[in-house]
Amino acid sequence: MIKRRNAPPATPSDAAALAPESSDIIASQEKAAPLKAELDLTDHFLIAMPSMLDPVFGGTVVYLCEHNQNGALGVVINKPTDMTMDVLFDRINLKLEIIHDTPEAKPGLYRSQVMFGGPVQVERGFVLHSAMDQFSSTLQVTEGISLTTSKDVLEAVAHGDGPEQVLVSLGCSGWSAGQLEEELGRNGWLTVKADPAIIFDLPVEQRFTAALALLGIDPVMLSGDFGRA
């Protein structure tokens, strides 16, 4: 299972992009047939507590795409890089079917920021999107949300027939077996069932507060020794 602690340093401003071939991470998740885990936080948000002093994860919200006895896999949804989607398309040689005269005329998706998804495989792209079944390397998280690591999802977006809701990140977040549970036990994270609207509809700067609001918590209520939900 992937371990985030020993991952290479993130370089979100690099010209990183989705690899055309399937990601080893997705492939391993699809092939695994684990026993049912005691705690399954798939389709939940992890909300970093003030006690989370990790420079990578402090102040973040992570959407968990997979959690079982082998470990956990997720994507940070509120840590933007300095790359926008239109720049990403240009760097992976994708042309938009509809050409706009000015940047302001482009749909919001193409002006949206690419996220730093976590310190694991920062050279790869991970795409959270509304569920569609035609892509070559996809992990279906729920009936409505999938995670794809193959380039064909962005090709579909560029051609105008891709998922309606898309969040692209460079890298992902991973925990080995039992590691996330240890961090939860140290009050590193709050957990709550995810709301897709927070992932896809809210501005990046509002996602942390909105995730806390699902628990009825205002950020000013948090302290380093607050218990987990």
C-alpha positions as CSV (number, residue, x, y, z in Angstrom):
1,M,0.0,0.0,0.0
2,I,1.2,3.5,-0.7
3,K,2.8,5.5,2.1
4,R,2.6,9.2,2.0
5,R,5.3,9.9,4.6
6,N,8.1,8.8,2.3
7,A,6.7,10.4,-0.9
8,P,8.8,12.8,-2.9
9,P,8.3,16.6,-2.3
10,A,5.4,18.1,-4.3
11,T,6.1,20.3,-7.2
12,P,2.6,21.4,-8.3
13,S,4.0,24.1,-10.7
14,D,5.7,21.5,-12.8
15,A,4.3,20.6,-16.2
16,A,2.7,17.4,-14.8
17,A,-0.2,15.8,-16.4
18,L,-2.3,12.6,-16.7
19,A,-0.3,9.7,-18.0
20,P,-2.0,8.0,-21.0
21,E,-1.6,4.6,-19.3
22,S,-3.5,3.5,-16.2
23,S,-2.2,4.5,-12.8
24,D,-0.7,1.7,-10.7
25,I,-2.5,3.0,-7.7
26,I,-5.9,2.6,-9.3
27,A,-5.0,-0.8,-10.8
28,S,-4.0,-2.1,-7.4
29,Q,-7.1,-0.8,-5.7
30,E,-9.3,-2.5,-8.4
31,K,-7.5,-5.8,-8.0
32,A,-7.6,-5.9,-4.2
33,A,-10.2,-8.0,-2.6
34,P,-9.9,-7.1,1.1
35,L,-12.0,-8.3,3.9
36,K,-14.5,-5.8,5.2
37,A,-12.7,-3.1,7.3
38,E,-14.0,-2.2,10.7
39,L,-13.9,1.4,9.8
40,D,-14.8,2.4,6.2
41,L,-14.5,6.1,5.5
42,T,-14.9,5.9,1.7
43,D,-16.9,8.9,0.4
44,H,-16.0,10.9,3.6
45,F,-14.1,14.1,4.1
46,L,-11.1,14.2,6.3
47,I,-10.8,17.7,7.9
48,A,-7.4,18.5,9.3
49,M,-7.4,19.5,12.9
50,P,-5.2,22.3,14.4
51,S,-3.1,19.5,15.9
52,M,-2.2,18.5,12.3
53,L,1.1,20.3,12.1
54,D,2.1,18.4,8.9
55,P,3.0,21.2,6.3
56,V,1.4,19.1,3.6
57,F,-1.9,18.5,5.2
58,G,-2.4,21.4,7.6
59,G,-5.7,23.2,6.8
60,T,-6.8,20.7,4.2
61,V,-9.9,18.7,3.4
62,V,-9.3,15.3,1.9
63,Y,-11.9,13.4,0.0
64,L,-11.4,9.7,0.6
65,C,-12.0,7.5,-2.5
66,E,-11.0,4.2,-0.9
67,H,-10.6,2.9,2.6
68,N,-10.2,-0.7,3.7
69,Q,-7.9,-2.9,5.6
70,N,-5.1,-2.3,3.1
71,G,-5.1,1.4,3.7
72,A,-6.7,4.5,2.3
73,L,-6.5,6.7,-0.9
74,G,-7.8,10.2,-1.2
75,V,-7.4,13.6,-2.9
76,V,-7.0,17.0,-1.2
77,I,-9.8,19.3,-2.5
78,N,-8.8,22.7,-1.2
79,K,-5.1,23.2,-1.9
80,P,-4.7,24.9,-5.3
81,T,-1.6,24.9,-7.4
82,D,-0.6,27.8,-9.6
83,M,-1.8,25.9,-12.7
84,T,-5.3,26.4,-14.3
85,M,-7.1,23.9,-16.4
86,D,-6.5,25.7,-19.7
87,V,-2.8,25.6,-19.0
88,L,-2.9,21.9,-18.2
89,F,-4.8,21.2,-21.4
90,D,-2.1,23.1,-23.3
91,R,0.7,21.2,-21.6
92,I,-0.7,17.8,-22.5
93,N,-1.5,19.0,-26.1
94,L,-5.2,18.9,-25.8
95,K,-7.2,21.4,-28.0
96,L,-10.6,22.6,-26.9
97,E,-13.3,22.0,-29.5
98,I,-14.8,25.5,-28.9
99,I,-12.3,28.3,-29.3
100,H,-12.9,31.4,-27.3
101,D,-11.8,34.9,-28.3
102,T,-10.7,35.9,-24.8
103,P,-9.8,34.1,-21.6
104,E,-12.8,35.7,-19.9
105,A,-15.1,34.0,-22.4
106,K,-14.0,30.5,-21.5
107,P,-16.2,28.3,-19.4
108,G,-15.4,28.4,-15.7
109,L,-14.0,24.9,-15.8
110,Y,-11.1,25.9,-18.0
111,R,-10.2,28.8,-15.7
112,S,-10.4,26.7,-12.6
113,Q,-7.3,25.8,-10.6
114,V,-5.7,22.4,-10.6
115,M,-5.4,21.1,-7.0
116,F,-2.5,19.6,-5.1
117,G,-4.0,16.3,-4.3
118,G,-1.3,15.0,-2.0
119,P,2.4,14.0,-1.9
120,V,2.0,10.6,-3.6
121,Q,2.8,10.4,-7.3
122,V,2.8,14.2,-7.8
123,E,3.8,13.7,-11.4
124,R,0.4,12.1,-12.2
125,G,-3.0,13.6,-12.5
126,F,-6.0,12.4,-10.6
127,V,-9.5,13.4,-11.7
128,L,-12.5,13.4,-9.5
129,H,-15.6,13.6,-11.6
130,S,-19.3,12.9,-11.9
131,A,-19.6,9.2,-12.7
132,M,-19.2,8.0,-16.3
133,D,-18.2,4.6,-17.4
134,Q,-16.2,5.0,-20.6
135,F,-12.7,5.7,-19.3
136,S,-9.9,3.2,-19.2
137,S,-8.7,3.6,-15.6
138,T,-11.5,4.5,-13.2
139,L,-12.3,3.7,-9.6
140,Q,-16.0,4.2,-8.9
141,V,-16.3,5.7,-5.5
142,T,-20.1,6.1,-5.3
143,E,-22.9,6.0,-7.8
144,G,-22.3,9.6,-8.5
145,I,-18.5,10.1,-8.2
146,S,-15.5,8.4,-9.8
147,L,-11.7,8.8,-9.7
148,T,-9.9,8.5,-13.1
149,T,-6.2,8.5,-13.8
150,S,-6.2,8.0,-17.5
151,K,-5.9,10.8,-20.0
152,D,-9.1,9.9,-21.9
153,V,-11.2,11.7,-19.3
154,L,-9.6,15.1,-20.1
155,E,-9.8,14.3,-23.8
156,A,-13.5,13.9,-23.3
157,V,-13.7,17.2,-21.4
158,A,-11.8,19.0,-24.2
159,H,-14.2,17.5,-26.8
160,G,-17.2,18.7,-24.9
161,D,-18.6,15.3,-24.0
162,G,-16.9,14.6,-20.7
163,P,-18.2,14.7,-17.2
164,E,-20.2,17.8,-16.2
165,Q,-18.3,18.0,-12.8
166,V,-14.6,17.7,-12.7
167,L,-11.8,18.4,-10.2
168,V,-8.3,17.7,-11.3
169,S,-5.4,17.3,-8.9
170,L,-1.7,16.6,-9.2
171,G,-0.8,13.8,-6.9
172,C,-2.9,12.0,-4.3
173,S,-2.9,11.2,-0.6
174,G,-2.3,7.7,0.6
175,W,-2.1,5.8,3.9
176,S,-0.8,2.3,4.6
177,A,-2.8,-0.3,6.5
178,G,-3.7,1.2,9.9
179,Q,-1.9,4.5,9.4
180,L,-5.0,6.6,9.0
181,E,-6.6,5.0,12.0
182,E,-3.5,5.9,14.1
183,E,-3.8,9.6,12.9
184,L,-7.5,9.6,13.8
185,G,-6.7,8.2,17.2
186,R,-4.3,11.1,17.7
187,N,-7.1,13.6,16.9
188,G,-5.4,14.6,13.6
189,W,-8.6,14.6,11.6
190,L,-12.3,15.1,11.9
191,T,-14.5,12.9,9.6
192,V,-17.8,13.5,8.0
193,K,-19.9,12.1,5.1
194,A,-18.9,14.0,2.0
195,D,-21.1,16.4,0.1
196,P,-20.3,16.5,-3.7
197,A,-21.4,20.1,-3.9
198,I,-18.4,21.1,-1.7
199,I,-16.1,19.3,-4.1
200,F,-17.4,20.6,-7.3
201,D,-19.5,23.7,-6.8
202,L,-17.9,25.8,-4.0
203,P,-14.9,28.1,-4.5
204,V,-11.7,26.6,-3.1
205,E,-11.4,29.0,-0.2
206,Q,-14.9,28.1,1.1
207,R,-14.4,24.3,1.1
208,F,-12.8,23.9,4.5
209,T,-15.4,26.0,6.3
210,A,-18.2,24.2,4.4
211,A,-16.9,20.8,5.4
212,L,-16.8,21.8,9.0
213,A,-20.3,23.1,8.7
214,L,-21.5,19.6,7.9
215,L,-20.6,18.8,11.5
216,G,-22.1,22.0,12.8
217,I,-18.7,23.4,13.6
218,D,-17.4,26.9,13.1
219,P,-13.6,27.1,12.5
220,V,-13.2,29.4,15.6
221,M,-14.5,26.5,17.8
222,L,-11.5,24.3,16.9
223,S,-8.6,23.8,19.2
224,G,-5.6,21.4,19.1
225,D,-7.1,19.0,21.6
226,F,-10.7,18.8,20.1
227,G,-12.0,15.3,19.9
228,R,-12.8,13.6,16.6
229,A,-16.3,13.1,15.2
